[in-house]
């Protein structure tokens, strides 16, 4: 299949970090003819090999080499300057927002200002903003010391969550989002583990209920007003209860629109944000989980349903165009195929899905996070990357003898 023609004299889009969210942005813009430049850090990222990428450049890692990344962007400004710079991971968001003032002299930077970005990256500030704005949230306290953790462990109801203040730093170290502590010993162990790695953590009330109780309020916000909105329901997480989504469904959920707007206004937020809530059946309310200040994991779902956030953001920042009012379709599923299959096999005893319930997303209108018949290389690249990370003994068993 041929690539779409480029927009006439189009401003390029520079997609920084090309994992699953970045891939969604690349495909959204590339399908509309926007010239996309992929700025990737790891060859295992799915997006940089997409057919919609005009140029792929390996750049310094935003978290480990922030200064080198900024120096690269400034050095390349004579060639790439004027493009829309779109960070698509939390580490990239942190690095770009901290240097936004300098980078904005050369690029159209698609992220909030440094203080606002910090207020969503450092979750304790997000919960404080929610409290002041009157947005319901689970009880949360930052654990400042082992003594405080031991004191809290004696009175907190179990299970409870030990969550990082800064999620992407914790995830990079421990390869998980948080810990579900079922007793005092697990809580203290989780605190000690995080403290030893230099990660600040919070103790948070756990809201019971299935993964399907979680919902997203996605919005492109500007100067206190939503220019485009989209809501979706989570169906399954990876891992269950405390992970990120592996299946999501488009759905109108009006109950979270008003609190989502109120929180973004309180934060002084401009740009794209994904605000996550979870239904608490104990008091009949949706409660705030977190705010993502960049395109989220299931970012490809909204464009499929009629709300193309990456293109809306691009056209607004590049040309000053505000989107026309738009609605979206209910009942379309986004499926992260490898994570859904893998975690279903790992957790089938605890999740207890019937075959019919498990297959329901696959039997209705759906799309895959990375697998796309018109753009196969990202899926194949991601699959190859996952395969090479398997233990050598496992790889030998999977490969036929001739391939070895």
Residue pairs with C-beta under 8 A, 6 or more apart in sequence:
1 51
1 374
3 30
3 51
3 52
4 30
4 31
4 32
4 33
5 33
6 33
6 34
6 35
6 54
7 32
7 33
7 34
7 35
10 33
10 34
10 35
10 318
11 82
11 83
11 84
11 108
11 314
11 318
11 319
12 34
12 35
12 36
12 37
12 54
12 80
12 82
12 83
12 84
13 25
13 29
13 34
13 35
13 36
13 37
13 83
13 84
13 86
13 314
14 37
14 39
14 80
14 83
14 84
14 85
14 86
14 107
15 22
15 25
15 26
15 29
15 36
15 37
15 38
15 39
15 47
15 86
15 88
16 22
16 39
16 59
16 62
16 85
16 86
16 87
16 88
16 89
16 92
16 96
17 39
17 40
17 41
17 45
17 62
17 87
17 88
17 89
17 91
17 92
18 26
18 38
18 39
18 40
18 45
18 46
18 47
18 48
18 50
18 88
19 45
19 46
19 47
19 88
19 89
20 46
20 47
20 297
20 299
20 336
20 369
20 370
21 88
21 89
21 294
21 295
21 296
21 297
21 299
22 38
22 45
22 46
22 47
22 88
22 89
22 295
23 46
23 47
23 50
23 300
23 369
23 370
23 378
24 295
24 298
24 299
24 300
24 303
24 310
24 369
25 47
25 86
25 88
25 295
25 299
25 310
26 36
26 38
26 47
26 50
26 52
26 53
27 50
27 52
27 300
27 372
27 375
28 299
28 300
28 303
28 308
28 309
28 310
28 311
29 36
29 52
29 310
29 311
29 314
30 36
30 50
30 51
30 52
30 53
31 52
32 311
34 311
34 314
35 54
36 50
36 52
36 53
36 54
37 53
37 54
37 55
37 56
37 57
37 80
37 83
38 47
38 48
38 50
38 53
38 55
38 56
38 57
39 57
39 59
40 47
40 48
40 56
40 57
40 58
40 59
41 58
41 59
41 60
41 61
41 62
43 58
43 381
43 385
44 381
44 382
44 385
44 386
45 381
46 370
46 378
46 379
46 381
46 382
47 53
47 378
48 56
49 56
49 377
49 378
49 381
50 375
50 377
50 378
51 374
51 375
51 377
52 375
59 69
59 72
60 66
60 68
60 69
60 72
61 69
61 91
62 69
62 87
62 89
62 91
62 92
62 94
62 95
62 96
63 91
63 94
63 95
63 168
63 169
63 172
66 95
66 98
66 99
69 95
70 95
70 99
70 102
70 103
73 80
73 85
73 103
73 106
73 107
74 102
74 103
74 106
77 106
77 107
80 107
81 106
81 107
82 106
82 107
82 108
83 107
83 108
84 107
84 108
84 110
84 313
84 314
84 317
84 318
85 96
85 103
85 107
85 108
85 109
85 110
86 110
86 111
86 295
86 310
86 313
86 314
87 93
87 95
87 96
87 97
87 110
87 111
87 294
88 294
88 295
89 168
89 294
90 121
90 167
90 168
90 292
90 293
90 294
91 168
91 172
92 294
93 111
93 117
93 121
93 293
93 294
94 117
94 118
94 121
94 168
96 103
96 109
96 111
97 111
97 112
97 113
97 114
97 116
97 117
97 118
97 293
98 114
98 117
100 109
100 111
100 113
100 114
101 114
103 109
108 317
108 318
110 271
110 272
110 313
110 314
110 317
111 117
111 271
111 293
111 294
112 120
112 269
112 270
112 271
112 293
116 267
116 268
116 269
116 270
116 293
117 293
118 125
119 125
119 126
119 129
119 267
120 126
120 267
120 269
120 273
120 290
120 291
120 292
120 293
121 166
121 167
121 168
121 293
122 165
122 166
123 140
123 163
123 164
123 165
123 166
123 167
123 202
123 290
124 140
124 142
124 165
124 202
126 267
126 288
126 290
126 291
127 137
127 140
127 288
129 263
129 266
129 267
130 136
130 137
130 263
130 266
130 288
131 137
132 266
133 262
133 263
133 265
133 266
134 262
135 259
135 262
135 263
135 266
135 288
136 259
136 280
136 285
136 286
136 287
136 288
137 287
137 288
138 204
138 205
138 206
138 207
138 280
138 287
138 288
139 204
139 205
140 163
140 202
140 203
140 204
140 205
141 152
141 202
141 203
141 204
142 165
142 200
142 201
142 202
143 149
143 152
143 162
143 191
143 200
143 201
143 202
143 203
146 188
146 191
146 192
146 195
149 187
149 188
149 191
149 203
150 188
152 187
152 203
153 184
153 187
153 188
154 184
156 187
156 203
157 205
158 181
158 182
158 183
158 184
159 180
159 181
159 182
159 206
160 180
160 181
160 187
160 203
160 204
160 205
160 206
161 178
161 179
161 180
161 181
161 203
161 204
161 205
161 206
161 242
162 178
162 179
162 181
162 187
162 190
162 191
162 194
162 201
162 202
162 203
162 204
163 177
163 178
163 201
163 202
163 203
163 204
164 170
164 171
164 177
164 178
164 194
164 199
164 200
164 201
164 202
165 199
165 200
165 201
165 202
166 199
166 200
167 177
167 290
169 199
170 176
170 177
170 178
170 194
170 197
170 199
170 201
171 177
173 197
173 199
174 193
174 194
174 197
174 199
176 239
176 242
176 243
177 242
177 243
177 244
178 242
179 186
179 190
179 242
180 206
180 241
180 242
181 187
181 190
187 203
190 201
191 201
194 200
194 201
195 201
207 213
207 278
207 279
207 280
207 282
207 287
208 281
208 282
209 278
209 279
209 280
209 281
211 234
211 235
211 236
211 237
211 240
211 241
211 245
212 233
212 234
212 235
212 236
213 234
213 278
213 279
213 281
214 233
214 234
214 237
214 245
214 276
214 277
214 278
214 279
214 289
215 231
215 232
215 233
215 234
215 251
215 253
215 256
215 276
215 277
215 278
215 279
215 286
216 230
216 231
216 232
216 233
216 234
216 248
216 274
216 275
216 276
216 277
216 296
216 298
217 229
217 231
217 253
217 256
217 257
217 259
217 260
217 274
217 275
217 276
217 277
218 229
218 230
218 231
218 232
218 272
218 273
218 274
218 275
218 296
218 302
218 307
218 309
219 226
219 227
219 228
219 229
219 230
219 260
219 261
219 264
219 272
219 273
219 275
220 226
220 227
220 228
220 229
220 271
220 272
220 309
220 312
220 313
220 316
220 323
221 227
221 261
221 264
221 269
221 270
221 271
221 272
221 273
222 270
222 271
222 316
222 322
223 270
224 265
226 261
226 264
227 312
227 316
227 322
227 323
228 307
228 309
228 312
228 323
228 326
229 257
229 307
230 250
230 302
230 305
230 307
230 309
230 328
231 250
231 251
231 252
231 253
231 254
231 256
231 257
232 248
232 249
232 250
232 251
232 253
232 298
232 301
232 302
232 334
233 248
233 249
233 251
233 253
234 245
234 247
234 248
235 245
235 247
235 248
235 249
235 333
235 361
236 245
236 246
236 247
236 340
236 343
236 344
236 351
237 243
237 244
237 245
237 246
238 244
238 245
238 246
238 336
238 339
238 340
238 342
238 343
239 343
239 346
239 347
240 343
240 347
240 350
240 351
243 343
244 297
245 297
245 298
245 334
245 336
246 335
246 336
246 339
246 340
246 343
247 333
247 334
247 335
247 336
247 340
247 361
248 298
248 301
248 333
248 334
249 330
249 331
249 332
249 333
249 334
249 361
250 301
250 302
250 304
250 305
250 328
250 329
250 330
250 331
250 332
250 333
251 330
251 331
252 328
252 330
255 286
256 275
256 277
256 286
259 277
259 286
259 288
260 275
260 277
263 275
263 288
263 291
264 273
264 275
264 291
267 291
269 291
269 293
271 293
271 313
272 293
272 294
272 295
272 309
272 313
273 291
273 292
273 293
274 291
274 292
274 295
274 296
275 288
275 290
275 291
275 292
276 288
276 289
276 290
276 291
276 292
277 286
277 287
277 288
277 289
278 286
278 287
278 289
279 285
279 286
279 287
280 286
280 287
295 309
295 310
297 336
297 369
298 334
298 336
298 369
299 309
299 310
300 334
300 367
300 369
301 332
301 334
301 367
302 308
302 309
302 328
303 309
303 310
303 311
304 332
304 334
304 367
305 328
305 329
305 332
306 326
306 327
306 328
306 329
307 326
307 328
312 323
315 321
315 323
316 322
316 323
331 364
331 365
332 364
332 365
332 366
332 367
333 361
333 362
333 364
333 365
333 366
333 367
334 366
334 367
334 368
334 369
335 361
335 362
335 366
335 367
335 368
335 369
336 368
336 369
336 370
337 368
337 369
337 370
337 371
338 370
338 382
338 383
338 386
344 351
344 353
344 358
368 379
370 378
370 379
370 382
371 379
372 378
372 379
387 395
387 398
388 395
390 398
396 404
